[in-house]
């Protein structure tokens, strides 16, 4: 079970990195837009950027949850039938 979550975490991490590299940036947006603010109509994204943004958000959530499950399984190996450490 832990190997399954490790593979999922690795794939989600690669997806997060790829989506971040492929997104176009707005040089006028500033730090507030990077943190989720700055949603005016002049900075409306295109279709590809919206898709990459959705994939990025979903991949990030999957990565965080899979890393959390891995940590829980490693902390309680008797409950989950052993861990990576043996």
N, C-alpha and C positions, 0 to 999 in steps of 0.2 A: 504494500500500500504506500509505503514511504517513497519507493522508487517512482511510482506513478505521479505523486505530487512533486517530486524532484524534476521529472521530465516536463510536467506542466509548468513549473516555475521557470525552467530554462527557456521553454518556448515562448512563454509570456514575456520574459525579460528581453529576449531577442526581438520580439514584436514591438515592445516599448521603444527600444533603441532605434529600430528601423523606422517607426512612425515619426519619432522625433527628428531623425535625420532628413526625412522626406518632406516635412512640413515647411511651408514658406513662412518667413517672418515678416512682420511689419516694423520697419525701423522707427516709425513715429509712435508706436504703441506704448513703449515704456514698461516699467516694472509692474504697474497696476494691471495692465492688460495680460501680462504673463501670469499673474495670480488670479485671473478670472474676471477682472473688471474691464472697463473700457468697452462696453458693448453698444457703441453708437452705430448708426446705419452706414456711415462712410467706411467703416472697417468690416463690412460684410464679407465673409469668406466665400470662396468658390465651392463647387460641389466636391472636388477632390480633397480640398482642405477640411471640409466638414466631415467627410468620410474618414480621413486620417485621424481627425480629432476624436471621433467616436470610437474608432478602433484603439486609439491610444488610451482613452479612459477605461474601456472595457479590459484591455490588456493589463493596465496598471492595477485594477481591482483584482483581477485573477491572480496576478503576481503576488500582491500583498496577502491575499487569502491563502494561497498555496504555501507561501513562506511561513505564515502563521500556523497552518496545519502541520508543516514539517517541524516547527519548533515545539508544538504541543506533543507531537508523536515522539520526538526525541527526549522530551522532559519526562514522559510517562511511558517508557518502553514496555512495561509489563501489561499495560492496558491495551496497547496496539500490537502486541505480538513481536516485540523486539524493535530495534532501531538500526541505524546505519553503523553505530559503534559496536554492535554485536551484543 
